[in-house]
Amino acid sequence: MAGIPLYFVDLQDDLDDFGFEDYGPDCDSMRITAFLDIPGQDNLTPLARLEKYAFSENIFNRQIIARGLLDVFRDFSSNEEDFLTVMEIVVRLSEDAEPTVRTELMEQIPPIAVFLQENRPNFPKAFSDYLMPILVRYLTDPNNQVRKASQEALLILLEQDLIAQNDIENKVCPILLDLSAPDSDDEYKVEAVNIICKMASMLSKTTVEHMLLPRFCELCSDGKLFQVRKVCAASFGDICNAVGQEATERFLIPKFFELCSDSVWGMRKACAECFMAVSYTTSPEVRRSKLSPLFISLISDPCRWVRQAAFQSLGPFISTFANPSSAGLYIREDGTLSIRASAQNMISSSCQTSNIANVAPANLNLVSSSSEQPLEIKPESLTEGMSAEANPLICAESPKTELLKESLNSCASPEGDLTRLSQSDITTACIIKGIKDCHVSDCQRVNSRFQSAEDVFNNFLYWRLPLPDISQDLELFQSQTEKHEEGCSVLNSLRSNCVASSEIKKVLESLQEHMDDPDVQAQVQVLSAALRAAQFESINDYAAKHADESSGKVQNELSTFETSHTIVEKKTLSSSSFQEDVSNQSTTSILKSTESEEQYNGTFEFLKKERHNNPPTEDNKSKLQDIIPQPLLDQYLSMTDPARAQTVDTEIAKHCAYSLPGVALTLGRQNWHCLKDTYETLAADVQWKVRRTLAFSIHELAVILGDQLTAADLVPIFNGFLKDLDEVRIGVLKHLYDFLKLLHADKRREYLYQLQEFVVTDNSRNWRFRYELAEQLILVLELYNPSDVYDYLRHIALTLCSDKVSEVRWISFKLVVAILQKFYANNANALGLNFINELVARFRHCSKWIGRQAFAFICQAVVEEECMPIDHFVEHLLPSLLSLASDPVPNVRVLLAKALRQTLLEKAYFKSVGNPHLEAVEETVLALQSDRDQDVSFFATVKPKLNNMDITSLEEQN
C-alpha cells in the first residue's frame, strides 16, 4: 500500500514531462498523443517514439497510446508503410497483459472503423484483416470489463453497418455459436445469448434464420441455466421480427409455448411482456387460435407478477388484431388516424338482413356468374346508432327468410346465381336442401371466383375456423326422407349444443376447487356465460320449431339453418380456445349424429331447467363482438374490477386506460358498446392518474368514434375533466383544439364560456398551465366566428397578457395578434378597431413599463405578420407607437427602436417616396440613435441582418 502514492506521483510527473499539465475532460481540442511530435532527448522519430511508449513498462503510457489511437491513425495515414507499421503496433498492443489497456484499445475500435470506412479506397481491408480479429478475440477475454467493451463495440459496429457480411458470417457468428454451445462456460453462454438477441435486429433475415435461429431455439430449451432462457424470453419478440412470419410460426411458436409454461415465473413474466411483439409477426389464424388461449393462461397464472405483466400487455396484444377493413380506421405514415368506410357501411340495405352482413371489406368486389367481371358495391351511409348494424351478432339473429329462399333456389338450379352468397351460406344451404344438383363442386367453383377477385375480403374466411369437409357426408342427407328432415335439423343442433355444454361443464367442475382465486372466478363467469348462451339458443329454437310446423317444408329448413348457423357463431364469439374446437365438433355432429330421441328429450329438459335458473343478461349480450376472441375482451373489461387491484396490480386501471384507445381502434366504432361502460368506469376512477391518462387520449378516441358517438358518450366525460384537478385538466387542455374541431359547430359553441375556467388553476404557480392555454387558444380561433372571439376569447387573451410570469405574457401577445388577424381576415373591421382602441388604452397608457413594452411588441408583431392593412396600422397604432420615444424606461425604448428600425422601415410601404408617415418614423429613429442609453442607440442604429437577438434574450435581460 505504501507504493500507491508514489505510483500516482510518478504518473503525474510523466504528465508534466509530456506537457499534460492542463489535460482534463474539458480539454477536447487537445490531441492526446501530441507528445509524439515533441522532439525529446532521445532524438527518435514520431513512429519510433510511438512504439517506445506503446510497449513501455509504465501502464499509463500504454493507456495513453491506446486512448489516442485515432489521432495516431490520422497522423500516419498519409504513408501506407507507416500506416501498416501502426497497425502492427496496435496488434501487439492488443495482447497487453493489463486489462485497462485492452479496454481502452477496444473503446477506440468503433471510431477507428469509421475513419477507415471514410478512407476505404486507401485501406480497403485494414479493418477486416487487423481489427476484426482483435474484436472477436476480446469476446472471449478472461476479463469481464474487456468482454463488455468488446460486446458494446460489436453492437455499435453492426448498428452502423461497418462490418462486412463476410466477416459476420465467418468471424462473428461462429464465435458466438461456440460461446453459446451447451458445453460452454455459463458466464460466456449468457453473454453470447444476450449478444445474439441484440444483434438479430441488425442482421439480414437470411443470416439470422440460417445461422442463429437453430441455436436460439436450442437455448430456449436450455435446462441448465434459467438465465439463458430468461434472456431468450425477453428478446423473443425481436427474434420473431427478424426472421419473419413463416419461420416464427414454424420454429419459434412451439418454443414460445414452452417458455410460457416454464417452471420459473420470471420466464413466464418475460413472455407476457413481449407477447405483443410475438403476435405482431404471426398470421391472424395463429394469433386467434393459438396465441389467444396461451395469453389467457398467462392472465390466470398462479404468480402475481406474471398476471401483472400479462394484464399490462393485454391491451397491446388486443391491438394486434386491428384490421382497417373491419374497424373502418387506419393509421397514416405520419401517425395520424384516417377514417375509412367501415364494414357496416360497406353493405347495401338489401344485404343487411343476410349473412353477408358479416363480411367486412373496405371495398367489396363480387363476381357475377353471367359476366365474370367484378361488381363493386359502393358504401352506403347507415345509422351508427342502430343495434343491428353496430353488432354483427344481432344481424345474425335477425330473420333471413327471403335471402335464404333465394339461396335454396340457387342451389336447386345449376343456373342460379350462387355468387350472391358467402361461402358459409352456400355450403349450409346445400346441406339443408340435400338436392343432387347442388354439389360441393358448385360451392368450390364460386369460392374460387371469390378468391381470384382483387381486393376481396371475406370475414368468414379471414377470422373464423374453416368448416370441416362434408363431401363424404352428403349422401347421408340425400337418402333421408322429408319426414326425417323436418325434425333432424333442430335435434342435431341441440345435440351439438349438448356436446359443447358437457365439455364446458367438465371444465367448470375442474375449476370449482380453485374458486378462491379471482382469476379462476373470472374464467368461471366467462364459461358460464357461454353455457347459458348455448342453452338459451337451443330452447328458443326448439320452441320456434314446434310453433311453425305448419308453415311448410321450406320454412322448416330455413329455421334449421338459422338455428345451426347462429349457434356456431355464438360459440365462436363467446367461448375460449377449447370452445372454438368444440364449435368445429358441433358442426360435424350436425352431419353424423345418430343419437336416440330419448336422449334428446332428456337433454332438452336439462337445458330448459338450466335456462330457467341462469337467464342470460342483456349486459352480457351487449359485450359480444367478432373482432377479437371474446375471452380476451372479457379479461380486458375485468381490469376495472376492484378485486383486480388487490390481487394483480394497484395500477391495473391505469394500464387499462392507457391501452383503451388501441382497443377501441381494434374493435371499431361499431363495437363501441362493448367498451362504453368500461370507459365511464375509468373516467370516474378515484385515482387521478387514471383520469389523467384518459384526458390525454380523449381526442384520439373521438377520432375513432366519430362525431355522433363523441357527442353522445365522450362530451359528458370531457365536461367532467374540465372541472377536475389540474393534473387531469392539463391532459384535456393540451389537445383542446384537436377535440373541439371534431364537434359540431353548435356543440362546440357551448364551450366558449367554459374556456374561461382554464384561467383559474388550483396552484397559481402553475404558470405552464396558462401558457398551454394561450397556445391552444391561438389554434382554437379558427373554430369560431369573429363575434364569438370578440365576446369570449378576447377577455381571456387580455387577462393572460397581464400574467405575473413573463413566459405567459409573451405567448399571450402572440394570441392578441392572432385575434386581430382573425378580425381583419373575416372583414370584421369594426371589431378589429374596437380591439385596437382597447389595446391602446390597456397597454400604451399602462402605468407599468411592462405594459408599454408589451404595446411595442404587439405593434411590431402586427407589422411582421401583416395581420391588418398597413393604412389602418398607420392611422390607429403608429401615433401611439411613436409616442413611446419619450418613455422614461430604457427597456420600452429598446423594443421601440427594434420595432421601427428592424420591422417598419423594412416594409415597402415606408420605403416609398413621398410617404407622409415616413418622415415621422425617421425622426423618431434619429432621436433613438442619440439616446443616452447605449442599448437603445445600438438597436436604433444596427441593421436588421446584423441583429441575431431574439425575444428570448430580451426576456433574459428583463
Secondary structure, 3 states (H helix, E strand, C coil): CCHHHHHHHHHHHHHHHCCCCCCCCCCCCCCCCHHHHCCCCCCCCHHHHHHHHHCCCCHHHHHHHHHCHHHHHHHHCCCHHHHHHHHHHHHHHCCCCCHHHHHHHHHCHHHHHHHHHHCCCCCCCHHHHHHHHHHHHHCCCCCHHHHHHHHHHHHHHHHCCCCCHHHHHHHHHHHHHHHCCCCCCHHHHHHHHHHHHHHHHHCCHHHHHHHHHHHHHHHHCCCCCHHHHHHHHHCHHHHHHHHHHHHHHHHHHHHHHHHHCCCCHHHHHHHHHCHHHHHHCCCHHHHHHHHHHHHHHHHCCCCHHHHHHHHHHHHHHHHCCCCHHHHCEEECCCCCEEECCCCHHHCCHHHCCCHHHHCCCCCEEEECCCCCCEEEECCCCCCCCCHHHHCHHHHHHCCCHHHHHHHHHHHHCCCCCHHHCCHHHHHHHHHHHCCCCCCHHHHHHHHHHHHHCCCCCCHHHHHCCCCCCCHHHHHHHHCCCHHHHHHHHHHHHHHHHHHHHHHHHHHHHHHHHHCCCHHHHHHHHHHHHHHHHHHHHHHHHHHHHHHCHHHCHHHHHHHHHHHHHHHHHHHHHHCCHHHHHHHHHHHHHHHHCCCCHHHHHHHHHHHHHHHHHCCCCHHHHCCCCCCCCHHHHHHHHHHHCHHHHHHCCCCHHHHHHHHHHHHHHHHCHHHHHHCHHHHHHHHCCCCHHHHHHHHHHHHHHHHHHHHHHHHHHHHHHHHHHHCCCHHHHHHHHHCHHHHHCCCCHHHHHCCCCHHHHHHCCCCCCCHHHHHHHHHHHHHHHHHCCHHHHHHHHHHHHHHHHCCCCHHHHHHHHHHHHHHHHHHHHCCCHHHHHHHHHHHHHHHHCCCCHHHHHHHHHHHHHHHHHCCCCHHHHHHHCHHHHHHHHHCCCHHHHHHHHHHHHHHHHHCHHHHCCCCCCHHHHHHHHHHHHCCCCHHHHHHHHCCHHHCCCCHHHHHHHC
